[in-house]
Amino acid sequence: MTTIRPSGTIRHFRTLFISDLHLGSKAAQAEQLIDFLAVHDAEKIYLVGDIIDGWRLKRVWHWPPSHNDVVQAFLRKARQGTEVVYIPGNHDEFLRGFLGQHFGGIEVRLTDIHQTADGRRLLVMHGDEFDVVVRNARLIAYLGDWAYDAAIAINLVFNHLRRRFGFGYWSFSSWAKLKVKNAVNFIGAFERALASEAERMGCDGVVCGHIHHPQIAERSGILYVNSGDWVESCSAIAERNDGSLELLRWTGVAEEPVPGLEGQIARIAPARAA
């Protein structure tokens, strides 16, 4: 199959937030991300957890050349002057033992507070700390992970057929997840918990990953931002030079506007007074 490479002007941002690549998993959309990184650049990049899927690599080794290419792409950006910060998640929690260390110019931090161009303070964290299943029932979390693998396997077959007929990427698994009431309730509870933590830390908002559900919203006056993933959504969050945030979604051929989010950026709460 011929891979369609995007062309056009590179989009430059102040900051990019990217999470949940799950490199080492067969479900990782590594080639999609390589295409995205070829036409998107930033002064600073946050890798907001689950970049490497240590859970799956422990079960079976899967590391094709495209996964190494993604790692090399971030290392290359770091060498070229981009500040790259790696916030480990639960799937790459082994890196939490290397906080403050630099790997090829990429710094590992547990969390961070990012100040936007317009002065807002955003707490950056993966978010698994507020997932009760991950924190208190690791065995259940692993079982859920296996079930998620099955849903992603269906997604891979579904999108293989779409590509054969000339259609772009679309996440069947993400669509199915949002049709399940319990999943929707969990997402809402997770968003509220992260927003409360940002408020407790004296921040204007939070940027996270973990639940593979891209979102820009307000929760009780606090900005909640989720960068999504590169398994289902192929999404990222970008900070423009004026400090506004934009949710980007990549289809494999071009960038696609996210339905329902146009104009949402302007409604974000202003920065807190000093």
Secondary structure per residue as TSV (DSSP state, phi and psi in degrees):
chain	resnum	aa	ss	phi	psi
A	1	M	-	360.0	135.1
A	2	T	-	-80.3	128.3
A	3	T	-	-83.8	127.2
A	4	I	-	-85.1	117.5
A	5	R	-	-95.9	132.8
A	6	P	-	-71.1	153.0
A	7	S	-	-130.8	165.3
A	8	G	S	126.0	-177.4
A	9	T	-	-72.2	140.1
A	10	I	-	-71.9	133.1
A	11	R	E	-89.8	126.3
A	12	H	E	-106.3	131.7
A	13	F	E	-126.2	164.6
A	14	R	E	-73.3	-43.3
A	15	T	E	-145.1	144.1
A	16	L	E	-120.8	137.2
A	17	F	E	-116.3	120.1
A	18	I	E	-131.7	134.5
A	19	S	-	-142.9	168.1
A	20	D	-	53.9	55.3
A	21	L	-	-77.5	-33.8
A	22	H	-	55.2	46.7
A	23	L	B	-62.7	135.3
A	24	G	T	104.4	-9.2
A	25	S	S	-105.1	144.2
A	26	K	T	-66.1	-19.5
A	27	A	T	-82.1	-12.6
A	28	A	-	-62.4	131.8
A	29	Q	-	-91.4	63.0
A	30	A	H	-64.2	-43.5
A	31	E	H	-65.3	-36.0
A	32	Q	H	-61.0	-44.1
A	33	L	H	-66.9	-38.6
A	34	I	H	-59.1	-44.0
A	35	D	H	-62.1	-42.4
A	36	F	H	-62.1	-46.8
A	37	L	H	-67.0	-23.4
A	38	A	H	-68.9	-23.1
A	39	V	S	-123.9	12.4
A	40	H	E	-133.2	134.3
A	41	D	E	-140.1	160.8
A	42	A	E	-156.1	157.9
A	43	E	E	-68.4	-31.1
A	44	K	E	-141.3	138.6
A	45	I	E	-125.7	127.2
A	46	Y	E	-100.9	126.7
A	47	L	E	-98.8	105.0
A	48	V	-	-95.9	48.2
A	49	G	S	91.3	157.5
A	50	D	-	53.9	39.1
A	51	I	S	-72.8	-46.1
A	52	I	B	-107.7	133.9
A	53	D	-	-94.9	84.2
A	54	G	H	-63.9	-31.0
A	55	W	H	-60.3	-46.9
A	56	R	H	-73.9	-36.7
A	57	L	H	-64.1	-28.1
A	58	K	H	-68.9	-32.1
A	59	R	H	-80.7	-45.0
A	60	V	S	-154.9	135.9
A	61	W	-	-79.5	124.5
A	62	H	-	-142.5	105.6
A	63	W	-	-145.2	77.7
A	64	P	-	-71.2	166.4
A	65	P	H	-54.7	-34.7
A	66	S	H	-62.8	-32.1
A	67	H	H	-70.1	-39.6
A	68	N	H	-65.5	-35.2
A	69	D	H	-62.3	-36.3
A	70	V	H	-64.1	-47.0
A	71	V	H	-58.3	-44.8
A	72	Q	H	-64.2	-33.6
A	73	A	H	-64.0	-42.1
A	74	F	H	-70.3	-39.4
A	75	L	H	-63.2	-38.3
A	76	R	H	-65.3	-41.9
A	77	K	H	-62.8	-39.1
A	78	A	H	-63.2	-42.2
A	79	R	H	-64.2	-30.6
A	80	Q	T	-84.5	3.0
A	81	G	T	111.1	-4.3
A	82	T	-	-72.8	133.8
A	83	E	E	-79.5	120.1
A	84	V	E	-117.1	122.9
A	85	V	E	-116.8	129.0
A	86	Y	E	-107.9	115.2
A	87	I	-	-103.2	104.6
A	88	P	-	-64.2	151.1
A	89	G	-	-110.5	-163.4
A	90	N	S	-74.8	-30.9
A	91	H	T	-77.6	-22.0
A	92	D	T	-120.6	37.7
A	93	E	G	-63.7	-17.8
A	94	F	G	-58.8	-24.7
A	95	L	G	-76.9	-11.5
A	96	R	G	-68.7	-9.9
A	97	G	G	-85.7	1.3
A	98	F	G	-124.2	30.5
A	99	L	T	-60.0	134.9
A	100	G	T	86.2	-8.0
A	101	Q	-	-83.6	155.8
A	102	H	E	-115.8	134.8
A	103	F	E	-124.2	103.7
A	104	G	T	61.5	29.3
A	105	G	T	92.4	-1.4
A	106	I	E	-99.5	122.0
A	107	E	E	-95.2	137.4
A	108	V	E	-96.7	125.2
A	109	R	-	-133.6	147.6
A	110	L	S	-69.2	-47.5
A	111	T	-	-144.3	176.0
A	112	D	E	-154.9	160.4
A	113	I	E	-115.9	115.1
A	114	H	E	-99.9	131.1
A	115	Q	E	-101.1	122.0
A	116	T	-	-75.0	168.5
A	117	A	T	-62.2	-26.6
A	118	D	T	-97.0	14.2
A	119	G	S	94.0	3.1
A	120	R	-	-80.3	146.3
A	121	R	E	-101.4	122.5
A	122	L	E	-117.4	123.0
A	123	L	E	-74.4	125.8
A	124	V	E	-110.5	120.0
A	125	M	-	-154.7	158.2
A	126	H	-	-68.4	-48.1
A	127	G	S	114.1	-9.9
A	128	D	G	-64.7	-21.1
A	129	E	G	-60.0	-21.3
A	130	F	G	-110.7	16.5
A	131	D	-	-100.4	106.1
A	132	V	H	-59.6	-35.5
A	133	V	H	-63.9	-45.7
A	134	V	H	-66.4	-39.6
A	135	R	H	-72.8	-40.8
A	136	N	H	-113.6	-9.4
A	137	A	-	-145.0	73.4
A	138	R	H	-59.0	-39.8
A	139	L	H	-61.2	-43.4
A	140	I	H	-63.4	-37.4
A	141	A	H	-62.1	-41.6
A	142	Y	H	-65.2	-41.7
A	143	L	H	-62.3	-41.2
A	144	G	H	-63.4	-34.1
A	145	D	H	-64.4	-39.8
A	146	W	H	-64.3	-42.4
A	147	A	H	-63.1	-38.3
A	148	Y	H	-63.9	-37.1
A	149	D	H	-56.3	-41.4
A	150	A	H	-63.7	-42.4
A	151	A	H	-64.2	-39.1
A	152	I	H	-68.4	-35.5
A	153	A	H	-60.0	-41.6
A	154	I	H	-62.5	-40.9
A	155	N	H	-60.6	-40.5
A	156	L	H	-63.4	-44.8
A	157	V	H	-63.9	-43.6
A	158	F	H	-58.6	-45.9
A	159	N	H	-76.3	-25.7
A	160	H	H	-61.1	-43.3
A	161	L	H	-66.1	-39.3
A	162	R	H	-61.8	-42.8
A	163	R	H	-63.2	-37.9
A	164	R	H	-63.1	-28.5
A	165	F	T	-98.9	11.3
A	166	G	T	83.4	14.7
A	167	F	-	-94.8	154.6
A	168	G	-	-79.3	179.4
A	169	Y	-	-69.3	138.7
A	170	W	-	-146.6	135.7
A	171	S	-	-91.7	101.9
A	172	F	H	-64.8	-41.2
A	173	S	H	-64.9	-38.9
A	174	S	H	-66.2	-41.6
A	175	W	H	-61.7	-44.7
A	176	A	H	-64.4	-39.4
A	177	K	H	-59.2	-41.2
A	178	L	T	-76.1	-5.7
A	179	K	T	-91.0	-7.0
A	180	V	S	-96.1	121.4
A	181	K	H	-58.7	-43.3
A	182	N	H	-62.5	-37.4
A	183	A	H	-65.9	-42.4
A	184	V	H	-62.7	-42.5
A	185	N	H	-63.6	-40.5
A	186	F	H	-63.2	-43.3
A	187	I	H	-60.1	-44.1
A	188	G	H	-61.6	-43.5
A	189	A	H	-65.8	-39.2
A	190	F	H	-63.4	-45.4
A	191	E	H	-60.5	-43.7
A	192	R	H	-66.0	-38.4
A	193	A	H	-65.5	-42.1
A	194	L	H	-67.7	-40.1
A	195	A	H	-63.7	-38.8
A	196	S	H	-64.4	-38.8
A	197	E	H	-65.8	-40.2
A	198	A	H	-62.0	-41.9
A	199	E	H	-64.3	-41.5
A	200	R	H	-60.9	-33.6
A	201	M	T	-84.2	3.9
A	202	G	T	74.0	26.8
A	203	C	-	-104.1	161.4
A	204	D	S	-85.3	-16.8
A	205	G	E	-171.3	179.8
A	206	V	E	-135.9	142.0
A	207	V	E	-118.8	126.3
A	208	C	E	-143.4	-176.5
A	209	G	-	-137.0	-127.8
A	210	H	S	79.6	-50.4
A	211	I	S	-97.0	4.0
A	212	H	-	57.9	39.0
A	213	H	-	-134.0	94.0
A	214	P	-	-63.2	138.6
A	215	Q	E	-163.1	142.5
A	216	I	E	-129.1	118.0
A	217	A	E	-157.0	171.8
A	218	E	E	-109.6	136.8
A	219	R	E	-127.6	105.3
A	220	S	T	55.8	42.9
A	221	G	T	82.1	0.6
A	222	I	E	-107.5	137.1
A	223	L	E	-74.6	124.2
A	224	Y	E	-112.0	123.6
A	225	V	E	-130.9	127.0
A	226	N	E	-122.4	126.3
A	227	S	-	-78.8	-5.2
A	228	G	-	80.7	-133.1
A	229	D	-	-166.7	175.2
A	230	W	T	-122.6	41.0
A	231	V	T	-120.7	-47.6
A	232	E	T	-107.7	-53.4
A	233	S	T	-90.3	-28.0
A	234	C	-	50.6	62.5
A	235	S	E	-134.0	162.7
A	236	A	E	-153.8	163.5
A	237	I	E	-110.7	134.6
A	238	A	E	-120.6	136.4
A	239	E	E	-99.0	122.8
A	240	R	-	-77.4	172.3
A	241	N	T	-66.2	-19.3
A	242	D	T	-91.9	1.9
A	243	G	S	94.6	-10.0
A	244	S	-	-73.0	155.5
A	245	L	E	-111.2	146.1
A	246	E	E	-133.9	133.2
A	247	L	E	-90.9	120.5
A	248	L	E	-104.6	138.4
A	249	R	E	-129.3	132.4
A	250	W	E	-109.9	130.7
A	251	T	-	-101.4	-5.9
A	252	G	S	102.0	-17.2
A	253	V	S	-118.2	-39.3
A	254	A	S	-159.2	171.8
A	255	E	E	-81.3	143.6
A	256	E	E	-124.9	134.7
A	257	P	-	-64.2	148.8
A	258	V	-	-92.0	116.3
A	259	P	T	-56.0	135.3
A	260	G	T	86.6	-6.6
A	261	L	-	-106.7	-6.1
A	262	E	T	-61.2	129.4
A	263	G	T	83.2	-9.0
A	264	Q	G	-66.7	-28.7
A	265	I	G	-58.1	-40.4
A	266	A	G	-67.8	-16.2
A	267	R	G	-94.7	6.7
A	268	I	S	-68.4	144.2
A	269	A	-	-59.5	140.9
A	270	P	-	-69.6	167.9
A	271	A	-	-63.1	148.3
A	272	R	-	-70.1	149.9
A	273	A	-	-67.9	144.0
A	274	A	-	-70.6	360.0
